Amino acid sequence: MLGLEFALAADLLRTAVAPTWEDIAKLAVIAAIRTMLNYFLAKDIAAFDAARQSSGIPPSNRV
C-alpha cells in the first residue's frame, strides 16, 4: 500500500512540472484506480486478519 502511495506522489510531481490537460486527465484516472486498489487491498487485509483471529480460516472470495 505504501508503494502505491509513493507511485501516486511521483505522478503528482511529474504532472506539477509541466502539466497539460491530457496529463491532468491521465493523473486523475491513475489516482482513481490506485485509490480503488488501495481501498480493496486494505479491506481484504482487514477481512483476512479478522478471519484469522476468529477461526483461523481465511474468508471466501466474495465480489
C-alpha positions in Angstrom: 0.0 0.0 0.0 2.9 2.3 0.8 4.3 1.6 -2.7 1.1 2.7 -4.3 1.2 6.0 -2.4 4.8 6.7 -3.5 3.9 5.9 -7.1 1.0 8.4 -6.9 3.2 11.0 -5.4 5.7 10.6 -8.2 3.0 11.0 -10.8 1.8 14.2 -9.0 5.3 15.6 -9.1 5.8 14.8 -12.7 2.5 16.5 -13.6 3.3 19.5 -11.5 6.4 20.3 -13.5 4.8 20.5 -17.0 1.0 20.0 -16.8 -1.1 19.6 -19.9 -4.8 18.8 -19.9 -4.0 15.3 -21.1 -1.5 14.8 -18.3 -4.1 16.0 -15.7 -6.7 13.7 -17.1 -4.3 10.7 -17.0 -3.3 11.6 -13.5 -7.0 11.7 -12.4 -7.6 8.2 -13.9 -4.5 6.8 -12.3 -5.3 8.3 -8.9 -8.9 6.9 -9.1 -7.6 3.4 -10.0 -4.9 3.4 -7.3 -7.4 4.7 -4.7 -9.7 1.8 -5.5 -6.9 -0.7 -5.4 -5.7 0.7 -2.1 -9.2 0.5 -0.6 -9.9 -3.1 -1.7 -6.4 -4.2 -0.6 -7.0 -2.7 2.9 -10.4 -4.3 3.0 -9.1 -7.7 2.1 -6.3 -7.4 4.7 -8.8 -6.5 7.4 -11.1 -9.4 6.5 -8.2 -11.8 6.4 -6.9 -10.6 9.8 -10.4 -10.9 11.3 -10.9 -14.4 10.0 -7.5 -15.5 11.2 -8.2 -14.2 14.7 -11.6 -15.6 15.0 -11.4 -19.1 13.4 -8.1 -19.5 11.6 -9.9 -19.9 8.3 -9.5 -17.2 5.6 -12.7 -15.7 4.3 -14.2 -16.8 0.9 -13.5 -14.6 -2.1 -16.7 -12.6 -2.5 -17.2 -10.0 -5.1 
